Amino acid sequence: MIKKVLLTLAGLLLLIGALAGTKVFQFKTMFAADADATPPPETVTTAEVKPDTWQPVLTAVGSVAAVQGVMLSAEEAGTVRNIAFESGAAVKTGELLLDLDTSVEQAQLRSAVASADLARANLSRARDLRPKNLMSQADFEAAEAQAKQANAQIDNIRAIIAKKTLRAPFAGRTGIRQVNLGQFLNTGDPIVTLQSLDPVYVDFSLPQQRLAQLEVGMAVQVTTDAFPDQRFEGKLATINPEVEAATRNVRLRATLDNRLGLLRPGMFVNVAAALPDVEKVLMIPATAVLYAPYGDSVFIIEEKKDEKTGAVGKVLNQKFVHLGKTRGDFVVVTDGLSAGQTIVTTGVFKLRNGMAVVVNNQLAPDFQIAPKPANS
């Protein structure tokens, strides 16, 4: 009995030893395979570091203003008899826009003309009688004054009639009319806006620190979300002689050509004033930079020969860089890179120094100086 138990225990020990040996062999084989294994190369997009010229610009937000713009209103009270313009129409200087009823003034004018004729006739007789001493000097002067008063009354009535005839003071485009036929207008009641749209002003402000860089005549470029595919060129026309005490900003005004009439008074725009100095810079896509508290870096692609296989592959070399200004999708590198180097442009957060990579630029983003998002 005891012999059977001992044999059973011996068999179990042999079985356990065989299983343990098998597992140890498997683990050793697996660890050896892991030690020899290398991860597959990472697929990346790249770009070459190229020198470029960069014209510095001063950016601001501004608003469009008409060179000439006014709300036309009634100078005299009266009833609208004739409307000679359409809302939104282009009008010329002096073109008739509106007539008020002048029937009362016309009757007063005829009466004043008759009175003036009588006064002139009396003055003519007085001039004949005075040299003969048949009229006193006082009566002669009275006749002369009455003639002048009658002429002045005619001029006064004609001025009132002229004020009841509204004409365009300058060429421009009318707004939406605010009156109707038969409507009675009081003095000062609005009739229609008139705006001159070519050229136009763009008013904007910049901090006083930029004052030394500004000069009249410098190029100005304007964009607006109303016409995202168009850029409007102009010149800086006026630099305000005083700085606003509340904001320490200096007000500026640019003049822009607007022959197509796309820019309208009151429109919000983005302004870029180009400085005359041109800088030579190295620009790289901003997505190529690995930002970190201890320093910003980029990954340069270098060729390296495999010691075992002898094959030449591409590996990453991490370089720390100093960055400058940004514009659009690009950032300026002031130190750490040189022209001609190839850098990784996307996905740098998942890379590490010395990693093997494969370049595939088929899906590389289209980096632009002035990007326009499709969903904006």
C-alpha positions as CSV (number, residue, x, y, z in Angstrom):
1,M,0.0,0.0,0.0
2,I,2.7,2.4,1.0
3,K,4.7,1.4,-2.1
4,K,1.7,2.4,-4.3
5,V,1.4,5.8,-2.7
6,L,5.1,6.5,-3.1
7,L,4.9,5.5,-6.8
8,T,1.9,7.8,-7.3
9,L,3.7,10.7,-5.6
10,A,6.8,10.1,-7.7
11,G,4.7,10.2,-10.9
12,L,3.1,13.4,-9.9
13,L,6.4,15.0,-9.1
14,L,7.7,13.9,-12.5
15,L,4.6,15.3,-14.2
16,I,4.9,18.6,-12.4
17,G,8.6,18.9,-13.2
18,A,7.9,18.3,-16.9
19,L,5.2,20.9,-17.0
20,A,7.4,23.4,-15.2
21,G,10.3,22.8,-17.5
22,T,8.0,23.2,-20.5
23,K,6.7,26.6,-19.2
24,V,10.2,27.8,-18.4
25,F,11.3,27.0,-21.9
26,Q,8.3,28.8,-23.4
27,F,9.0,31.9,-21.4
28,K,12.7,31.9,-22.3
29,T,11.8,31.6,-26.0
30,M,9.2,34.4,-25.8
31,F,11.6,36.8,-24.0
32,A,14.3,36.1,-26.5
33,A,11.8,36.8,-29.4
34,D,10.8,40.1,-27.7
35,A,14.4,41.1,-27.2
36,D,15.1,40.6,-30.9
37,A,11.8,42.1,-32.2
38,T,11.7,45.8,-33.4
39,P,8.5,47.8,-33.7
40,P,7.3,48.6,-37.2
41,P,8.2,52.0,-38.6
42,E,5.7,54.9,-38.0
43,T,4.2,56.5,-41.1
44,V,4.6,60.3,-41.1
45,T,4.1,63.4,-43.3
46,T,7.1,65.7,-43.9
47,A,8.1,69.1,-45.2
48,E,11.4,70.7,-46.1
49,V,12.6,73.7,-44.2
50,K,12.8,76.5,-46.7
51,P,13.9,80.2,-46.3
52,D,11.2,82.7,-47.1
53,T,10.6,86.4,-47.0
54,W,8.0,87.7,-44.6
55,Q,6.6,91.3,-44.7
56,P,5.5,92.2,-41.2
57,V,1.9,93.5,-40.9
58,L,0.0,95.3,-38.2
59,T,-3.5,93.8,-37.8
60,A,-6.6,95.4,-36.5
61,V,-10.4,95.4,-36.8
62,G,-12.1,98.3,-38.4
63,S,-15.3,99.5,-39.9
64,V,-16.2,101.0,-43.3
65,A,-17.3,104.6,-43.6
66,A,-18.5,106.5,-46.6
67,V,-16.4,109.4,-47.9
68,Q,-19.7,111.3,-48.1
69,G,-22.8,110.1,-46.4
70,V,-25.9,111.9,-45.1
71,M,-29.5,111.5,-44.1
72,L,-31.5,113.8,-46.3
73,S,-34.3,115.5,-44.5
74,A,-37.0,118.1,-45.1
75,E,-35.8,121.7,-44.7
76,E,-39.4,123.1,-44.9
77,A,-42.7,121.6,-43.9
78,G,-45.0,120.5,-46.6
79,T,-46.9,117.7,-48.4
80,V,-45.0,115.2,-50.6
81,R,-46.1,115.9,-54.2
82,N,-43.6,114.0,-56.3
83,I,-40.9,111.3,-55.5
84,A,-38.4,111.1,-58.3
85,F,-36.0,108.3,-57.1
86,E,-36.2,104.6,-56.3
87,S,-34.8,103.0,-53.2
88,G,-31.2,101.8,-53.8
89,A,-30.8,103.8,-57.0
90,A,-27.5,105.5,-58.1
91,V,-28.0,109.2,-58.5
92,K,-25.9,112.1,-59.8
93,T,-25.1,115.4,-58.3
94,G,-28.0,117.8,-58.5
95,E,-30.5,115.1,-59.6
96,L,-34.1,115.7,-58.5
97,L,-35.2,113.4,-55.6
98,L,-38.4,114.8,-54.2
99,D,-40.8,117.7,-54.5
100,L,-43.1,119.2,-51.8
101,D,-46.3,121.0,-52.6
102,T,-45.5,124.7,-53.3
103,S,-48.9,126.0,-54.4
104,V,-49.2,128.5,-51.5
105,E,-45.6,129.7,-52.1
106,Q,-46.3,130.1,-55.8
107,A,-49.3,132.3,-55.1
108,Q,-47.3,134.3,-52.6
109,L,-44.6,134.7,-55.2
110,R,-47.0,136.1,-57.8
111,S,-48.2,138.6,-55.3
112,A,-44.7,139.5,-54.3
113,V,-43.7,140.0,-58.0
114,A,-46.7,142.3,-58.5
115,S,-45.7,144.3,-55.5
116,A,-42.1,144.5,-56.7
117,D,-43.3,145.7,-60.1
118,L,-45.3,148.5,-58.4
119,A,-42.4,149.4,-56.2
120,R,-40.0,149.6,-59.2
121,A,-42.5,151.8,-61.1
122,N,-42.8,154.2,-58.1
123,L,-39.1,154.3,-57.8
124,S,-38.7,155.1,-61.5
125,R,-41.2,158.1,-61.1
126,A,-39.4,159.2,-58.0
127,R,-36.1,159.3,-59.9
128,D,-37.7,161.6,-62.5
129,L,-39.3,163.9,-59.9
130,R,-36.5,164.2,-57.5
131,P,-34.1,166.2,-59.8
132,K,-37.0,168.7,-60.4
133,N,-37.5,169.1,-56.6
134,L,-41.1,167.8,-57.0
135,M,-40.4,165.1,-54.4
136,S,-38.7,165.3,-51.0
137,Q,-35.5,163.4,-50.3
138,A,-37.4,161.4,-47.6
139,D,-40.1,160.3,-50.0
140,F,-37.5,159.3,-52.6
141,E,-35.6,157.2,-50.1
142,A,-38.8,155.6,-49.0
143,A,-39.6,154.6,-52.5
144,E,-36.1,153.2,-53.0
145,A,-36.5,151.1,-49.8
146,Q,-39.9,149.8,-50.8
147,A,-38.4,148.5,-54.1
148,K,-35.6,146.8,-52.3
149,Q,-38.0,145.2,-49.8
150,A,-40.2,143.9,-52.6
151,N,-37.2,142.3,-54.3
152,A,-36.1,140.7,-51.0
153,Q,-39.6,139.3,-50.5
154,I,-39.4,137.7,-53.9
155,D,-36.0,136.2,-53.1
156,N,-37.3,134.9,-49.7
157,I,-40.3,133.1,-51.3
158,R,-38.1,131.6,-54.1
159,A,-35.7,130.3,-51.4
160,I,-38.6,128.6,-49.6
161,I,-39.7,127.0,-52.9
162,A,-36.2,125.8,-53.6
163,K,-36.0,124.2,-50.2
164,K,-39.1,122.3,-51.0
165,T,-37.3,120.7,-54.0
166,L,-34.8,118.1,-52.8
167,R,-31.8,117.4,-55.0
168,A,-28.8,115.1,-54.5
169,P,-26.0,117.1,-53.0
170,F,-23.4,114.6,-54.3
171,A,-23.3,111.5,-56.5
172,G,-24.0,108.3,-54.6
173,R,-26.5,105.6,-53.9
174,T,-29.8,106.1,-52.1
175,G,-31.1,104.0,-49.2
176,I,-34.6,102.9,-48.5
177,R,-37.0,105.9,-48.8
178,Q,-38.9,106.8,-45.6
179,V,-41.7,108.9,-47.2
180,N,-44.7,108.3,-49.4
181,L,-46.8,110.4,-51.7
182,G,-49.2,112.7,-49.9
183,Q,-47.3,112.4,-46.6
184,F,-47.0,115.7,-44.7
185,L,-43.4,116.3,-43.5
186,N,-42.3,118.6,-40.8
187,T,-39.0,120.4,-40.8
188,G,-36.2,117.8,-40.1
189,D,-38.2,114.7,-40.9
190,P,-35.9,112.0,-42.6
191,I,-36.5,111.3,-46.2
192,V,-33.7,109.0,-47.4
193,T,-30.0,108.2,-46.9
194,L,-27.4,109.0,-49.6
195,Q,-24.0,107.3,-49.5
196,S,-21.0,107.8,-51.8
197,L,-19.5,104.2,-52.2
198,D,-16.5,104.8,-54.3
199,P,-14.0,105.3,-52.8
200,V,-14.7,104.4,-49.1
201,Y,-12.9,105.0,-45.8
202,V,-11.9,102.2,-43.4
203,D,-11.5,103.5,-39.8
204,F,-9.4,101.4,-37.3
205,S,-7.1,101.9,-34.3
206,L,-3.7,100.6,-33.3
207,P,-1.8,100.9,-30.0
208,Q,0.4,103.9,-29.5
209,Q,3.5,101.7,-29.5
210,R,3.0,101.2,-33.2
211,L,2.9,104.9,-34.0
212,A,6.6,105.1,-35.0
213,Q,6.0,102.4,-37.6
214,L,3.1,104.2,-39.3
215,E,3.3,106.6,-42.2
216,V,0.7,108.0,-44.6
217,G,0.6,106.1,-47.9
218,M,1.6,102.7,-46.5
219,A,-0.3,99.8,-48.1
220,V,-3.4,98.5,-46.4
221,Q,-5.3,95.3,-47.1
222,V,-8.8,94.7,-46.0
223,T,-10.9,91.5,-45.8
224,T,-14.4,90.8,-44.6
225,D,-16.4,87.7,-43.9
226,A,-19.1,89.0,-46.3
227,F,-16.7,88.3,-49.2
228,P,-14.2,85.8,-47.8
229,D,-12.5,85.2,-51.2
230,Q,-11.7,88.9,-51.9
231,R,-9.1,91.3,-50.7
232,F,-9.4,95.0,-51.0
233,E,-6.3,97.1,-51.4
234,G,-5.9,100.7,-50.2
235,K,-3.6,103.3,-48.7
236,L,-3.3,104.7,-45.2
237,A,-4.7,108.2,-45.6
238,T,-4.9,109.8,-42.2
239,I,-3.1,109.4,-38.8
240,N,-5.1,111.1,-36.0
241,P,-2.9,113.8,-34.4
242,E,-4.0,112.8,-30.9
243,V,-3.9,109.5,-28.9
244,E,-7.1,108.5,-27.2
245,A,-6.6,108.9,-23.4
246,A,-8.9,106.1,-22.4
247,T,-7.4,103.3,-24.6
248,R,-3.9,104.8,-25.6
249,N,-4.8,103.9,-29.2
250,V,-4.3,106.1,-32.2
251,R,-7.1,106.3,-34.7
252,L,-6.3,105.7,-38.4
253,R,-8.2,106.0,-41.6
254,A,-7.4,104.2,-44.9
255,T,-8.9,105.0,-48.3
256,L,-10.0,102.0,-50.5
257,D,-11.1,101.7,-54.1
258,N,-14.7,100.3,-54.2
259,R,-15.7,100.4,-57.8
260,L,-17.9,97.3,-57.5
261,G,-19.7,98.7,-54.4
262,L,-19.1,95.6,-52.3
263,L,-18.0,97.4,-49.2
264,R,-20.8,99.2,-47.4
265,P,-20.7,101.9,-44.7
266,G,-20.9,100.3,-41.2
267,M,-19.4,97.0,-42.4
268,F,-17.0,95.1,-40.0
269,V,-13.6,94.4,-41.6
270,N,-10.2,93.0,-40.8
271,V,-7.3,95.3,-41.6
272,A,-3.7,94.5,-42.2
273,A,-1.2,97.4,-42.7
274,A,2.0,96.2,-44.4
275,L,5.2,97.6,-42.9
276,P,7.9,98.5,-45.5
277,D,10.6,96.2,-43.9
278,V,10.9,92.7,-45.3
279,E,12.3,89.9,-43.1
280,K,14.1,86.7,-44.2
281,V,12.8,83.9,-42.1
282,L,12.6,80.1,-41.8
283,M,8.9,79.1,-41.6
284,I,7.6,75.6,-40.7
285,P,4.1,74.3,-40.1
286,A,2.9,75.0,-36.6
287,T,1.8,71.4,-36.3
288,A,5.4,70.3,-36.6
289,V,6.2,71.7,-33.2
290,L,6.1,69.5,-30.1
291,Y,5.2,72.1,-27.4
292,A,6.5,71.2,-23.9
293,P,7.2,73.2,-20.6
294,Y,10.9,72.4,-20.8
295,G,11.2,73.6,-24.4
296,D,9.7,73.3,-27.9
297,S,11.1,70.8,-30.3
298,V,10.7,69.3,-33.8
299,F,11.6,65.9,-35.3
300,I,14.2,65.9,-38.1
301,I,14.3,62.9,-40.4
302,E,17.7,61.5,-40.9
303,E,19.0,58.4,-42.8
304,K,20.6,55.6,-40.7
305,K,22.1,52.3,-41.7
306,D,21.0,49.1,-39.8
307,E,24.0,47.4,-38.3
308,K,22.5,44.0,-38.6
309,T,20.9,44.1,-42.1
310,G,22.9,46.9,-43.7
311,A,19.6,48.5,-44.9
312,V,19.4,52.3,-44.9
313,G,16.2,53.6,-43.2
314,K,14.8,56.8,-41.9
315,V,14.9,57.7,-38.2
316,L,13.9,60.6,-36.1
317,N,16.2,63.1,-34.4
318,Q,14.6,65.4,-31.9
319,K,15.8,69.0,-32.0
320,F,14.9,71.8,-29.7
321,V,14.0,75.1,-31.4
322,H,13.3,78.8,-30.6
323,L,10.1,80.1,-32.2
324,G,9.1,83.5,-33.3
325,K,5.9,85.0,-34.8
326,T,3.1,83.0,-36.3
327,R,1.1,83.6,-39.4
328,G,-1.7,81.4,-40.6
329,D,-0.6,77.7,-40.4
330,F,3.1,78.6,-40.1
331,V,5.5,79.7,-37.3
332,V,8.9,81.2,-37.6
333,V,11.9,79.3,-36.3
334,T,14.6,81.7,-35.0
335,D,17.1,79.1,-33.9
336,G,17.6,75.3,-34.0
337,L,17.0,74.5,-37.7
338,S,18.6,75.2,-41.0
339,A,17.3,75.4,-44.6
340,G,17.1,72.1,-46.4
341,Q,16.3,69.9,-43.4
342,T,13.3,67.6,-43.5
343,I,10.9,67.7,-40.5
344,V,7.8,65.8,-39.5
345,T,4.7,67.9,-39.9
346,T,1.9,66.0,-38.2
347,G,1.4,63.6,-35.3
348,V,4.5,64.6,-33.4
349,F,3.0,63.9,-30.0
350,K,3.2,60.2,-30.6
351,L,6.8,60.1,-31.8
352,R,10.1,59.7,-29.9
353,N,13.7,60.2,-30.6
354,G,15.4,57.5,-32.7
355,M,12.1,56.0,-34.0
356,A,12.1,54.5,-37.4
357,V,9.6,56.1,-39.8
358,V,8.2,55.8,-43.3
359,V,7.3,59.0,-45.3
360,N,3.9,59.2,-46.9
361,N,2.8,62.7,-48.0
362,Q,-0.4,61.7,-49.8
363,L,-2.5,62.8,-46.9
364,A,-0.4,65.8,-45.9
365,P,-2.4,68.9,-44.9
366,D,-2.4,72.0,-47.2
367,F,-0.7,74.5,-45.0
368,Q,-1.5,78.1,-45.9
369,I,-0.4,81.6,-44.9
370,A,-4.0,82.8,-44.9
371,P,-6.2,79.7,-44.2
372,K,-9.9,79.9,-44.8
373,P,-11.8,77.1,-42.9
374,A,-14.5,75.5,-45.1
375,N,-17.1,75.7,-42.3
376,S,-16.6,79.4,-41.6
